[in-house]
């Protein structure tokens, strides 16, 4: 089982990587993390090799392996969940996704495939072109 999330505050895979390399986006162990209000009920399934798939400007473009979930208590005293992520960002085949709030479960059968090593370093298409090509089934 996987998770899918809109990337808020970054508009590209490179922007996400840059943000996650800052101390503010890292936990005490130096690993990138994303803090959210809700704890996944399917935690055990996700931690058996699951990833978080990131959506930028309406296009799913990459994933990161989920290492664990940590409890974080905010300054307001509210319990939150930190998704602790592998720092490696893996590019995937581009897939269009409609906007949604929070995170959602993503079944392995609905997850796009990873790009091969040779394709992962290719220049990215503009989001509008990727969306148009995906609409007609080319991507």
Secondary structure as GFF3:
##gff-version 3
##sequence-region A 1 139
A	DSSP	beta_strand	2	6	.	.	.	ID=ss1
A	DSSP	alpha_helix	13	20	.	.	.	ID=ss2
A	DSSP	three_ten_helix	23	25	.	.	.	ID=ss3
A	DSSP	beta_strand	33	36	.	.	.	ID=ss4
A	DSSP	alpha_helix	43	46	.	.	.	ID=ss5
A	DSSP	beta_strand	51	56	.	.	.	ID=ss6
A	DSSP	beta_strand	59	73	.	.	.	ID=ss7
A	DSSP	beta_strand	79	85	.	.	.	ID=ss8
A	DSSP	beta_strand	90	96	.	.	.	ID=ss9
A	DSSP	beta_strand	103	106	.	.	.	ID=ss10
A	DSSP	three_ten_helix	108	110	.	.	.	ID=ss11
A	DSSP	alpha_helix	117	120	.	.	.	ID=ss12
A	DSSP	alpha_helix	127	135	.	.	.	ID=ss13
###
